[in-house]
Amino acid sequence: MRAVDSALEGLLENERELLGTLSAKDRETLADLLSKLVTEFDQE
């Protein structure tokens, strides 16, 4: 379980670094686009 926790922490850290380079507006736009993408998959 520690390996999984460690891997997830690494992924979250990378995500924070990537999203940290975006402005608040860009993060909002990205969230909206990802939400639309996921919604399309859920409908299938």
C-alpha distance matrix in Angstrom:
0.0 3.8 5.4 5.2 6.3 8.6 9.9 10.7 12.3 14.3 15.5 16.5 18.4 20.2 21.1 22.6 24.5 25.9 26.9 28.3 31.0 32.3 34.8 34.2 36.5 34.7 31.3 33.1 34.7 31.4 29.8 32.9 32.9 29.2 29.9 33.0 31.1 28.4 31.3 33.1 30.1 29.8 33.5 33.3
3.8 0.0 3.8 5.4 5.0 6.0 8.5 9.8 10.4 12.2 14.2 15.2 16.3 18.4 19.8 20.9 22.5 24.3 25.5 26.5 29.2 30.8 33.4 33.1 35.6 33.8 30.5 32.7 34.3 31.1 29.8 33.1 33.1 29.6 30.6 33.8 32.0 29.6 32.6 34.5 31.8 31.7 35.4 35.4
5.4 3.8 0.0 3.8 5.5 5.1 6.1 8.6 9.8 10.6 12.4 14.2 15.3 16.7 18.4 20.0 21.3 22.7 24.3 25.5 27.9 29.6 32.5 32.4 34.8 32.6 29.6 31.9 33.1 29.7 28.7 32.1 31.7 28.2 29.5 32.4 30.3 28.2 31.4 32.9 30.1 30.4 34.1 33.8
5.2 5.4 3.8 0.0 3.8 5.4 5.1 6.1 8.5 9.8 10.6 12.2 14.1 15.4 16.4 18.3 20.0 21.1 22.3 23.9 26.4 27.7 30.4 30.1 32.3 30.2 27.0 29.0 30.3 26.9 25.7 28.9 28.5 24.9 26.1 29.0 27.0 24.7 27.8 29.4 26.6 26.8 30.5 30.3
6.3 5.0 5.5 3.8 0.0 3.8 5.5 5.2 6.1 8.6 9.9 10.5 12.2 14.3 15.2 16.4 18.4 20.0 20.9 22.1 24.9 26.2 28.7 28.3 30.8 29.0 25.6 27.7 29.4 26.2 24.8 28.2 28.3 24.9 25.9 29.1 27.5 25.2 28.2 30.3 27.8 27.7 31.5 31.8
8.6 6.0 5.1 5.4 3.8 0.0 3.8 5.5 5.1 6.2 8.7 9.9 10.5 12.5 14.3 15.4 16.7 18.6 20.0 20.9 23.4 25.2 28.0 28.0 30.6 28.6 25.5 28.0 29.5 26.3 25.4 28.9 28.8 25.6 27.1 30.2 28.4 26.5 29.8 31.6 29.3 29.6 33.4 33.5
9.9 8.5 6.1 5.1 5.5 3.8 0.0 3.8 5.4 5.1 6.3 8.7 9.9 10.8 12.4 14.4 15.5 16.7 18.4 19.8 22.0 23.7 26.6 26.8 29.0 26.7 23.8 26.3 27.4 23.9 23.3 26.7 26.2 22.9 24.6 27.5 25.4 23.7 27.2 28.7 26.2 26.9 30.6 30.5
10.7 9.8 8.6 6.1 5.2 5.5 3.8 0.0 3.8 5.3 5.0 6.1 8.5 9.8 10.4 12.2 14.2 15.3 16.3 17.9 20.5 21.6 24.3 24.1 26.3 24.2 21.1 23.3 24.7 21.3 20.3 23.7 23.6 20.2 21.6 24.7 23.0 21.1 24.4 26.2 24.0 24.4 28.1 28.5
12.3 10.4 9.8 8.5 6.1 5.1 5.4 3.8 0.0 3.8 5.4 5.1 6.1 8.6 9.8 10.5 12.4 14.3 15.2 16.1 18.9 20.5 23.1 22.9 25.6 23.8 20.6 23.1 24.8 21.8 20.9 24.5 24.7 21.6 23.1 26.4 25.0 23.4 26.6 28.7 26.8 27.1 30.9 31.5
14.3 12.2 10.6 9.8 8.6 6.2 5.1 5.3 3.8 0.0 3.8 5.5 5.1 6.3 8.6 9.9 10.7 12.4 14.3 15.2 17.4 19.4 22.4 22.8 25.3 23.0 20.3 23.2 24.5 21.2 21.0 24.6 24.3 21.4 23.5 26.5 24.8 23.6 27.1 28.7 26.8 27.7 31.4 31.7
15.5 14.2 12.4 10.6 9.9 8.7 6.3 5.0 5.4 3.8 0.0 3.8 5.4 5.2 6.2 8.7 9.9 10.6 12.2 13.9 16.0 17.4 20.5 20.8 22.9 20.4 17.6 20.3 21.4 18.0 17.7 21.2 20.7 17.7 19.9 22.8 21.0 19.8 23.4 25.0 23.1 24.1 27.7 28.1
16.5 15.2 14.2 12.2 10.5 9.9 8.7 6.1 5.1 5.5 3.8 0.0 3.8 5.4 5.0 6.2 8.6 9.9 10.4 11.8 14.6 15.7 18.3 18.2 20.7 18.7 15.6 18.2 19.8 16.7 16.0 19.7 19.9 17.1 18.8 22.1 20.9 19.7 22.9 25.0 23.6 24.2 27.8 28.6
18.4 16.3 15.3 14.1 12.2 10.5 9.9 8.5 6.1 5.1 5.4 3.8 0.0 3.8 5.4 5.1 6.3 8.7 10.0 10.3 13.0 15.0 17.7 18.1 20.9 18.9 16.2 19.3 20.9 18.1 17.9 21.7 21.9 19.5 21.5 24.7 23.5 22.7 26.0 27.9 26.7 27.6 31.1 31.9
20.2 18.4 16.7 15.4 14.3 12.5 10.8 9.8 8.6 6.3 5.2 5.4 3.8 0.0 3.8 5.4 5.1 6.2 8.6 9.7 11.4 13.4 16.6 17.6 19.9 17.4 15.1 18.4 19.4 16.3 16.8 20.5 20.0 17.8 20.3 23.1 21.6 21.3 24.8 26.3 25.1 26.4 29.8 30.4
21.1 19.8 18.4 16.4 15.2 14.3 12.4 10.4 9.8 8.6 6.2 5.0 5.4 3.8 0.0 3.8 5.4 5.1 6.0 8.2 10.3 11.3 14.3 14.8 16.9 14.5 11.8 14.9 16.0 12.9 13.1 16.8 16.6 14.4 16.8 19.7 18.5 18.2 21.5 23.2 22.3 23.5 26.8 27.7
22.6 20.9 20.0 18.3 16.4 15.4 14.4 12.2 10.5 9.9 8.7 6.2 5.1 5.4 3.8 0.0 3.8 5.5 5.2 5.7 8.8 10.2 12.6 13.0 15.8 14.0 11.3 14.5 16.3 13.9 14.0 17.7 18.2 16.4 18.5 21.6 21.0 20.7 23.7 25.7 25.2 26.1 29.3 30.6
24.5 22.5 21.3 20.0 18.4 16.7 15.5 14.2 12.4 10.7 9.9 8.6 6.3 5.1 5.4 3.8 0.0 3.8 5.6 5.0 6.8 9.5 12.4 13.9 16.5 14.3 12.5 16.1 17.4 15.0 15.9 19.5 19.5 18.1 20.7 23.4 22.6 22.7 25.9 27.6 27.1 28.4 31.5 32.5
25.9 24.3 22.7 21.1 20.0 18.6 16.7 15.3 14.3 12.4 10.6 9.9 8.7 6.2 5.1 5.5 3.8 0.0 3.8 5.4 5.8 7.5 11.0 12.7 14.5 11.7 10.3 14.0 14.6 11.9 13.5 16.8 16.4 15.2 18.1 20.5 19.5 20.1 23.3 24.6 24.3 26.0 28.9 29.8
26.9 25.5 24.3 22.3 20.9 20.0 18.4 16.3 15.2 14.3 12.2 10.4 10.0 8.6 6.0 5.2 5.6 3.8 0.0 3.8 5.4 5.4 8.3 9.2 11.3 9.0 6.9 10.6 11.8 9.6 10.7 14.2 14.4 13.5 15.9 18.5 18.2 18.8 21.6 23.4 23.4 24.7 27.5 28.9
28.3 26.5 25.5 23.9 22.1 20.9 19.8 17.9 16.1 15.2 13.9 11.8 10.3 9.7 8.2 5.7 5.0 5.4 3.8 0.0 3.8 5.4 7.7 9.1 12.0 10.4 8.9 12.5 14.1 12.6 13.7 17.1 17.7 17.1 19.3 22.0 21.9 22.4 25.1 27.0 27.2 28.3 31.2 32.7
31.0 29.2 27.9 26.4 24.9 23.4 22.0 20.5 18.9 17.4 16.0 14.6 13.0 11.4 10.3 8.8 6.8 5.8 5.4 3.8 0.0 3.8 6.8 9.6 11.6 9.4 9.4 13.0 13.8 12.5 14.6 17.5 17.6 17.5 20.2 22.3 22.1 23.2 25.9 27.4 27.8 29.4 31.9 33.3
32.3 30.8 29.6 27.7 26.2 25.2 23.7 21.6 20.5 19.4 17.4 15.7 15.0 13.4 11.3 10.2 9.5 7.5 5.4 5.4 3.8 0.0 3.8 6.5 7.9 5.7 6.0 9.5 10.2 9.5 11.7 14.2 14.5 15.0 17.4 19.4 19.6 21.0 23.3 24.9 25.7 27.2 29.5 31.1
34.8 33.4 32.5 30.4 28.7 28.0 26.6 24.3 23.1 22.4 20.5 18.3 17.7 16.6 14.3 12.6 12.4 11.0 8.3 7.7 6.8 3.8 0.0 3.8 5.3 5.1 6.2 8.6 9.8 10.5 12.2 14.2 15.3 16.4 18.2 20.1 21.0 22.4 24.2 26.0 27.2 28.4 30.5 32.5
34.2 33.1 32.4 30.1 28.3 28.0 26.8 24.1 22.9 22.8 20.8 18.2 18.1 17.6 14.8 13.0 13.9 12.7 9.2 9.1 9.6 6.5 3.8 0.0 3.8 5.5 5.1 6.2 8.7 9.8 10.5 12.4 14.3 15.3 16.4 18.6 20.0 21.0 22.5 24.7 26.0 26.8 28.9 31.2
36.5 35.6 34.8 32.3 30.8 30.6 29.0 26.3 25.6 25.3 22.9 20.7 20.9 19.9 16.9 15.8 16.5 14.5 11.3 12.0 11.6 7.9 5.3 3.8 0.0 3.8 5.4 5.1 6.2 8.6 9.9 10.6 12.4 14.3 15.3 16.8 18.5 20.1 21.1 23.0 24.8 25.8 27.4 29.8
34.7 33.8 32.6 30.2 29.0 28.6 26.7 24.2 23.8 23.0 20.4 18.7 18.9 17.4 14.5 14.0 14.3 11.7 9.0 10.4 9.4 5.7 5.1 5.5 3.8 0.0 3.8 5.4 5.0 6.1 8.5 9.8 10.5 12.1 14.0 15.4 16.4 18.2 19.8 21.3 22.9 24.3 26.1 28.0
31.3 30.5 29.6 27.0 25.6 25.5 23.8 21.1 20.6 20.3 17.6 15.6 16.2 15.1 11.8 11.3 12.5 10.3 6.9 8.9 9.4 6.0 6.2 5.1 5.4 3.8 0.0 3.8 5.4 5.0 6.1 8.6 9.9 10.5 12.1 14.3 15.2 16.3 18.1 20.1 21.3 22.3 24.5 26.5
33.1 32.7 31.9 29.0 27.7 28.0 26.3 23.3 23.1 23.2 20.3 18.2 19.3 18.4 14.9 14.5 16.1 14.0 10.6 12.5 13.0 9.5 8.6 6.2 5.1 5.4 3.8 0.0 3.8 5.4 5.1 6.2 8.7 10.0 10.5 12.5 14.3 15.4 16.5 18.7 20.3 21.0 22.8 25.3
34.7 34.3 33.1 30.3 29.4 29.5 27.4 24.7 24.8 24.5 21.4 19.8 20.9 19.4 16.0 16.3 17.4 14.6 11.8 14.1 13.8 10.2 9.8 8.7 6.2 5.0 5.4 3.8 0.0 3.8 5.4 5.1 6.2 8.6 9.8 10.8 12.4 14.4 15.4 16.9 18.9 20.1 21.6 23.8
31.4 31.1 29.7 26.9 26.2 26.3 23.9 21.3 21.8 21.2 18.0 16.7 18.1 16.3 12.9 13.9 15.0 11.9 9.6 12.6 12.5 9.5 10.5 9.8 8.6 6.1 5.0 5.4 3.8 0.0 3.8 5.4 5.1 6.1 8.4 9.9 10.5 12.2 14.1 15.6 16.9 18.3 20.3 22.1
29.8 29.8 28.7 25.7 24.8 25.4 23.3 20.3 20.9 21.0 17.7 16.0 17.9 16.8 13.1 14.0 15.9 13.5 10.7 13.7 14.6 11.7 12.2 10.5 9.9 8.5 6.1 5.1 5.4 3.8 0.0 3.8 5.5 5.2 6.0 8.7 9.9 10.5 12.1 14.4 15.6 16.3 18.5 20.7
32.9 33.1 32.1 28.9 28.2 28.9 26.7 23.7 24.5 24.6 21.2 19.7 21.7 20.5 16.8 17.7 19.5 16.8 14.2 17.1 17.5 14.2 14.2 12.4 10.6 9.8 8.6 6.2 5.1 5.4 3.8 0.0 3.8 5.5 5.1 6.3 8.7 10.1 10.6 12.6 14.7 15.4 16.8 19.3
32.9 33.1 31.7 28.5 28.3 28.8 26.2 23.6 24.7 24.3 20.7 19.9 21.9 20.0 16.6 18.2 19.5 16.4 14.4 17.7 17.6 14.5 15.3 14.3 12.4 10.5 9.9 8.7 6.2 5.1 5.5 3.8 0.0 3.8 5.4 5.2 6.3 8.7 9.9 10.9 12.8 14.4 15.8 17.7
29.2 29.6 28.2 24.9 24.9 25.6 22.9 20.2 21.6 21.4 17.7 17.1 19.5 17.8 14.4 16.4 18.1 15.2 13.5 17.1 17.5 15.0 16.4 15.3 14.3 12.1 10.5 10.0 8.6 6.1 5.2 5.5 3.8 0.0 3.8 5.4 5.0 6.2 8.5 10.0 10.9 12.3 14.5 16.2
29.9 30.6 29.5 26.1 25.9 27.1 24.6 21.6 23.1 23.5 19.9 18.8 21.5 20.3 16.8 18.5 20.7 18.1 15.9 19.3 20.2 17.4 18.2 16.4 15.3 14.0 12.1 10.5 9.8 8.4 6.0 5.1 5.4 3.8 0.0 3.8 5.4 5.2 6.1 8.7 10.1 10.5 12.5 14.9
33.0 33.8 32.4 29.0 29.1 30.2 27.5 24.7 26.4 26.5 22.8 22.1 24.7 23.1 19.7 21.6 23.4 20.5 18.5 22.0 22.3 19.4 20.1 18.6 16.8 15.4 14.3 12.5 10.8 9.9 8.7 6.3 5.2 5.4 3.8 0.0 3.8 5.5 5.1 6.4 8.9 9.9 10.9 13.2
31.1 32.0 30.3 27.0 27.5 28.4 25.4 23.0 25.0 24.8 21.0 20.9 23.5 21.6 18.5 21.0 22.6 19.5 18.2 21.9 22.1 19.6 21.0 20.0 18.5 16.4 15.2 14.3 12.4 10.5 9.9 8.7 6.3 5.0 5.4 3.8 0.0 3.8 5.4 5.3 6.7 8.9 10.3 11.7
28.4 29.6 28.2 24.7 25.2 26.5 23.7 21.1 23.4 23.6 19.8 19.7 22.7 21.3 18.2 20.7 22.7 20.1 18.8 22.4 23.2 21.0 22.4 21.0 20.1 18.2 16.3 15.4 14.4 12.2 10.5 10.1 8.7 6.2 5.2 5.5 3.8 0.0 3.8 5.4 5.2 6.2 8.8 10.4
31.3 32.6 31.4 27.8 28.2 29.8 27.2 24.4 26.6 27.1 23.4 22.9 26.0 24.8 21.5 23.7 25.9 23.3 21.6 25.1 25.9 23.3 24.2 22.5 21.1 19.8 18.1 16.5 15.4 14.1 12.1 10.6 9.9 8.5 6.1 5.1 5.4 3.8 0.0 3.8 5.4 5.0 6.4 9.1
33.1 34.5 32.9 29.4 30.3 31.6 28.7 26.2 28.7 28.7 25.0 25.0 27.9 26.3 23.2 25.7 27.6 24.6 23.4 27.0 27.4 24.9 26.0 24.7 23.0 21.3 20.1 18.7 16.9 15.6 14.4 12.6 10.9 10.0 8.7 6.4 5.3 5.4 3.8 0.0 3.8 5.5 5.3 7.0
30.1 31.8 30.1 26.6 27.8 29.3 26.2 24.0 26.8 26.8 23.1 23.6 26.7 25.1 22.3 25.2 27.1 24.3 23.4 27.2 27.8 25.7 27.2 26.0 24.8 22.9 21.3 20.3 18.9 16.9 15.6 14.7 12.8 10.9 10.1 8.9 6.7 5.2 5.4 3.8 0.0 3.8 5.4 5.5
29.8 31.7 30.4 26.8 27.7 29.6 26.9 24.4 27.1 27.7 24.1 24.2 27.6 26.4 23.5 26.1 28.4 26.0 24.7 28.3 29.4 27.2 28.4 26.8 25.8 24.3 22.3 21.0 20.1 18.3 16.3 15.4 14.4 12.3 10.5 9.9 8.9 6.2 5.0 5.5 3.8 0.0 3.8 5.5
33.5 35.4 34.1 30.5 31.5 33.4 30.6 28.1 30.9 31.4 27.7 27.8 31.1 29.8 26.8 29.3 31.5 28.9 27.5 31.2 31.9 29.5 30.5 28.9 27.4 26.1 24.5 22.8 21.6 20.3 18.5 16.8 15.8 14.5 12.5 10.9 10.3 8.8 6.4 5.3 5.4 3.8 0.0 3.8
33.3 35.4 33.8 30.3 31.8 33.5 30.5 28.5 31.5 31.7 28.1 28.6 31.9 30.4 27.7 30.6 32.5 29.8 28.9 32.7 33.3 31.1 32.5 31.2 29.8 28.0 26.5 25.3 23.8 22.1 20.7 19.3 17.7 16.2 14.9 13.2 11.7 10.4 9.1 7.0 5.5 5.5 3.8 0.0
